[in-house]
Amino acid sequence: MTSLEIGMLSFPILMTLIFLRVPIGLSMFLVGMVGLIWVTGGTNMIYSRLKNETFTTFSSYSLSIVPMFLLMGHFATLGGMSTALFKAAEGFLGHRKGGVAMAAIGACAGFGAICGSSLATAATMGRVALPELKQYGYAGGFSTATLAAGGTLGILIPPSVVLVIYAILTEQNIAKLFLAAFIPGIMAAIGYVIAISIYVRLNPGSAGTRPPQPMSERFAGLWKVWPVLVVFALVVGGIYAGWFTPTEGAAVGALGTGLIAFLNGGLTWSTLIESFTVTAKSTAMIFFIVLGAGIYNGFLALTQVPQELSNFVVSQGFSPWVVLSLVLAFYLIFGCLMDSLSMILLTIPIFFPVISALDFGMSPEHVAIWFGILVLIVVEVGLITPPVGMNLFIINAMDRKTPIIETYKAVMFFVGSDLIRVVILVMFPAITLFLLPN
């Protein structure tokens, strides 16, 4: 069996391990190691690869941005920013038809600007908004679907941990990726609000009403969200303006949210230790997945699978748009079965060379950034797509009385909004690239 055949055989083996519920990082690690032994016929390369890949992964300066963004999200929760965002949005939208659900989407978008994780955004805003939705008579399935969809904004609106990983894999500028994600992120929030408006009109009994707040209370609630705006402007604006690197910006953001949490009384010695512990555990999990992906992708590079796939696609003369559509469809399907980070780490080294070899009438940098945003969106759709959308299970765990099938029915309105957005961004790349400097 040739090296290329071994490389191609490794993918179904890897998928089988994942479906058998072997952790994704461990699956990639084991398949990569065994594949290296098979291809090289010995263990010498394994020891060398394991030593070099481990050192490269865990000493990477670029990856140090990950724990900083995770810590920033924990501090933001302790500082009451999630509650302040929801209350401010609820003050202006809550009295409208479906307004409390719209407020939850707005709060998720705001919290996503200081938290780079979809799952963390869904879990945090679920604790804040779910009781309010229940109090004002919102149907259980509609409530859980809204919060699950809103959670995906946490990873699309910068800063985003997955975008950082994508930038490292494809050697792109992190600041430019953050800028490119901004407009699609705003489009996602607006699309979800429209989906809510349509849903409550088709299902009038799914949403109750609440009395409007006086304007003085609305502006008082709006004033309480200024820390979020300051942190977002400082981190993303500072990175883009060149005041500091993305890693330094993440550290500044963590310091700023930590200081706000301390001033608000949410950050004590015990909660500080807890934040460090949770961040360390999450970082360790992410880094092990990165290590496993590095081992597996190194094995694939040795077998020439990415290069041969790229050459095959180019030689067949397929339309670049057809190839892109097939790749996005692949991400959409497998995103239902795997988390976004794992999908990015596993597939980008395979698909990125293929997309880079095609002519979309743009510069290679713009193609890379545009493709990264598209991939991020379709993978995130998987987090809310039945049967195994992770955000759906997180929110439903907070509301045991709501059957998961009710959440499935309601969330399809949000999935439809996402798919329409993907089509628009594919047809009009300028929307994604509009904010990038020439």
Secondary structure, DSSP 8 states (H G I E B T S, - for coil): --HHHHHHHHHHHHHHHHHTT--HHHHHHHHHHHHHHHHHSSSHHHHHHHHHHHHHHHT-TGGGHHHHHHHHHHHHHHTTHHHHHHHHHHHHHTTSTTHHHHHHHHHHHHHHTT---HHHHHHHHHHHHHHHHHHTT--HHHHHHHHHHHHTHHHHSSS-HHHHHHHHHHT--HHHHHHHHHHHHHHHHHHHHHHHHHHHHHSGGG--------HHHHHHHHHTTHHHHHHHIIIIIHHHHTSS-HHHHHHHHHHHHHHHHHHTT---HHHHHHHHHHHHHHHHHHHHHHHHHHHHHHHHHHHTHHHHHHHHHHHHT--HHHHHHHHHHHHHHHTTTS-HHHHHHHHHHHHHHHHHTS--SS-HHHHHHHHHHHHHHHHHHGGGSTTS-HHHHHHHHH-TTS-HHHHHHHHHHHHHHHHHHHHHHHH-THHHHTTS--
